[in-house]
Amino acid sequence: MNAGEALTTVQGLGLGIIDVTTKEPDLEDVFLSLTSGGAE
């Protein structure tokens, strides 16, 4: 599920969105994702 789908689902449940932030992956995140077989 991508961020847009998640927001649509939350709004569809009648909940409001106050704030949304994103996090760019750092080198450690990329390394862990690659070495864990892309489990995330």
Secondary structure, DSSP 8 states (H G I E B T S, - for coil): --HHHHHHHHHHTT------------HHHHHHHHHTTS--
